[in-house]
Amino acid sequence: MVLTLAILRGHGNNLCAIERARETRGEQRRAVVRRRRAVLAAAAGLAFALGIAVAAGEGEDGGGRAAEPPVPPAQSPAPAQRAAVDELPLTRQVGRLVVLRFAGTSAPGYVREVLREGRAAGAILFRDNLVDPAQTEALTAQLRRGAAGPPLICVDQEGGEIRILPWAPPARSQPEQAAAGAVRADALASARALRGAGVNVSLAPVADVASVPGAALAGRAFATDFAAAARSVADAVRGWREGRVAPTVKHFPGLGGATVNTDDGPATIARGAAQLREEDLAPFRAAIEAGVPLVMAGHAIYPAIDPERIASQSVPVIDGLLREELGFDGVVITDSTEAAAVQAVTGVEEAAVRNVRAGVDIVLTTGRGSYIQVYRALLAEARRDPAFRARVRESAARVVALQQSLR
């Protein structure tokens, strides 16, 4: 976006009208976003005031159909939540912007201390952290005990082989769920199992749709058709939310055009801007309309949108496509900041600062020693730069709203 503006200025006054028109379109998009936020905030407030809840045996409307759960408050932080964040010291505001990883089947002392002091939003768990249902419940209870605010406890639970809790649903992969017509039911069953185990965030569903031969994530996608994938993604989001676990749609703005998983190496998606908006974004748009509270930003480069930076570090992708065009005001979390596609361009400290400047709310750290490096880098930048500090405050408010919605 900055590069585009510079080019326009360099061409002289004959393009001023184009720039003014562009600014007008931006204002119009922002006005739409503001109206949407107001509607969502009003709906959330009404739901709270009336004590609306989706409980077992009470989830049907007058027509006998499952009632749609209200959009969670995390979609738009309330003034009270923003005020609460203002009362937090900067060390705790920055803490809301990082999710950490640890080794072992019990939370180390430093992890318990970090959560108690509010210097992390939560933790991501992997297979090496979990043994069986009883141990998992004990571990998640340990993470919650004494934490400053309900911690986000995250797992990858897409289905099939991509299940951190192998004893919990869905046993079917995402393609198998779609083929069986069981997407929403499987997501609901999984959410109930995870919620019972103390997990409150699922890093699923995958919204990527294969658009090239040999697409790296083809085996994890609901469908090869964008419209069908969009329907399945929306169903999954509704199922997860009905089961009171926050789903995370990924990997924005779509990794279906990559033949390399960004965990393993850099990837460039050679899709045109119109293709991305009309096709690749369709499942994400459907997820947002279904009330998804989190979107995971991917690490590929999209030259048609931003030829300079990977998506998770790109203002045109996060602030532009996701925030302004799609109107998403929930929590944006990165894919692993230790992914090879990130390491190919920068270290974790600079990556984290770029993430937040682009509009990301949570930096997901999964490597040894990465959490403290990221936390210190964000805190130092927030102390140095008032504009960055304002970004931190806005992101912290979104994360606090998400945490409170998951109590």
Secondary structure, DSSP 8 states (H G I E B T S, - for coil): -HHHHHHHHHT-GGGHHHHHHHHHHHHHHHHHHHHHHHHHHHHHHHHHHHT----TT--B-TTSSB------GGGS--HHHHHHHHTS-HHHHHHTTEEE---SSS--HHHHHHHHTT--SEEE--GGG--SHHHHHHHHHHHHTT-SS--EEEE-EEETTEESSTTSS--S-HHHHHHHT-HHHHHHHHHHHHHHHT--EE---B-----STT-TTGGGSS-SSHHHHHHHHHHHHHHHHHTT-EEEEEEET--TT-SS-TTTS--B----HHHIIIIITHHHHHHHHTT-SEEEE---BBTTTBSSS-GGG-HIIIIIIIIIIS---SEEEES-TTSHHHHTT--HHHHHHHHHHHT--BEE--STTHHHHHHHHHHHHHHH-HHHHHHHHHHHHHHHHHHHHT-
